[in-house]
Amino acid sequence: MQFSQKKTLCLHHKKQTLKFKHFIQMNRKIFFLLFLLIGNGASGALAQTTYKLDGNHLILPAPIAFKNSSDKILPESEPMLDYIKAYLDTKTLVTLLRIEGHVSDAKNSEQAQILSEKRAMAIAKALVKRGADCKRILPVGFGASKPLGNDKNTRITLANAELRNRAIGGLPTDGGGKNAGTACEK
């Protein structure tokens, strides 16, 4: 083989190697996204290794949406339910997660209280349906008594209430909300 043929062959090999490396680099992002979506046995959840907390409150990537004046969870909230379930699966030291229901712009405080409890319970039952342990979930309603500021889209907040079966900071596990019942009921 002559020198010019070897040089051409080497250049061709380098181009193929660069193309392969570029292919791997570009597809790492795709493989990573697929891992997030289906990896770790999270059943299609937004499987993550880190979760954002504000104090003891889990911050969701998007609010959970309900049908207007109802406890019916809208389909676009399904990924958030998977996210919460993945959080419970990952954070086994959290022995009790409080699901707090809120209602904004309530004209009737009694109806607002009932709706907030029903929404918290709807989330709790949806999590149990996904395989979460019902004993680790505490649905409570705040009605309009604990406004969430300017965020009128947020109807549900989530707070770590117990770590290793001990109340966090000596506070009551219900956080001052009205217990909506147990998620273990059928």
N, C-alpha and C positions, 0 to 999 in steps of 0.2 A: 504494500500500500504506500502510495506516495505521500509526501508531506502535506500537499494541498488537500488531498482526500481526507487525511487524518484531521486536519484543521477544520474542514467542513463538517466532518462527523462529530467532532468535539463541540462545535458551535451548535449543531443540531441537537446534540444531547443536552447542552446547557439550556437551550430554548425549551426543550421538553421538560427538563427539571424545573425551570422557572414556571412554566405553565402548570405543572403538577402542584408546586408549592402555592401558587396563586389560587388554584382550585381548592386546595385544602384550607387556606386562609379564608376564602370566601364562604366555604361551606361550613366552617366552624360555627359561624353565626347561626346557620340553619340548624346544625346539629344541636347547638346549645338551646335554641328556642324549642326544638322538639323535645329535648330533655326536660325543659321546664314544663312543657305541656303534658308529657306522658311519663316522665321519669319518676323515680322514687315511689312508684305505686300510688300516686296521688289521684288516680282515676280522672285524669284530664284536668286536674286543678292547676292553678297557677302555683305549682310547687316551687317553694323558695326555701332558702336556708336562713334567711334573715327576714324579720318582720318589723315594721315600724310601729313603735309604741309612743304614746304621749302620756307619760306617767304610767298608769296601769291600763290605759285604754289602747286597744288594738286599732290602728288606723287602716281602714280599708282603702284599696286603690280607687274604688268608686262606691257611691252610696247604694244601698239596697232600695229598690223602687217597689212601690205598692200601687195597686189600682187605687184611684182617687177615693178617699174616705172609706177604705176597705183594708182588710188584713191579707188580701190576695197578693202574693209575691209575683211581680212581673217577670217574664222569661229572661229579660236582659240582666237580671240579678243572679241567675244561676252560677256564673263564674265566681261571684262573691261568696256564695254559699260553699262552693268547693274550696275557696281560699280559706274560709273560717275552719272548715273541716280539716284541711291540711295543717293549719295552725295548731288545732287541738291534737292532731296526730304527732306533730313535731315537738310540741311543748308539753311533754308528759308531766312536768313539774307543776303545771297549772292544773290544779285539781278541781277548780270551779271557775267557769267563765260566765259572767253575768251579761245577759242580753238585755239591754235597756231600750225600751220603747218610748218614743217621744212623739208628740203631736204639736204642730205649729199652727198658729192662727185659730185657736179653738174658741168657738162662741159658747159652747156648753162644756163646762169643766168635767162634768160627770161622764158625758159621752167621750170626751177626749181621753179620760183615764181608761175607760173600757177599751177604746180603740188601741191605745198604746200597749195595753196588756195583751190584746189579741195579736198585735203585730209581733211582739216579743215571742209569744207562744208559737206563732207561725214559723218564725225563724228557728226556734228550738226544735220543733217537730220536723222541719226540713233537714236539720242537721242530724237528728236521730235516724231519719229515713236514710241518710247517707252513711250511717254506721257509727255515728258519734255516741259515746256513752251518755245516756240521759242523766246520769247522776253527776256528770261534770258540767251541766248546763243549768243556769238559773235565770228564767225569764222574769223580768220585772217591768212594770209600767210606771212612767212618770207623768203621763198625760201632758198637760201644758205647764206643769209646776216647775220643770227644769228646762227652760228654753235653751236652745243650742246656738244662740246668737243669730247672725245673719244668714246662716246656712239653712234655708228652708227645704233643701232636698234631703237632708239627713233625717231619717226617721228612726234609725237604729244605731246605737253605739254599743261597743263591746268592751267590757272591763274584766281584767283578771281579778277575781274576788278572793281566791285562795291559792296559795302555793304550799305544796306538801301538806294539804289538809289544815292549813292555818290561815285565818283571815289576814289579809294584807293590811299592815299598819294598824291593827286592832280595830278597824272599822267594821260595821255590820256588813255581812256578805251581800245583803240586798241593796246596799248603797243608799238607802232611804226611799227606795221605790216600793211600790206595792207588788208583792209576789203574785205572778200571774198563774201559778199552779206548777205542776211538775210535768216535765217533758216526757216522763215515763208512762203517762196515761195514754191509752190507745184511743 
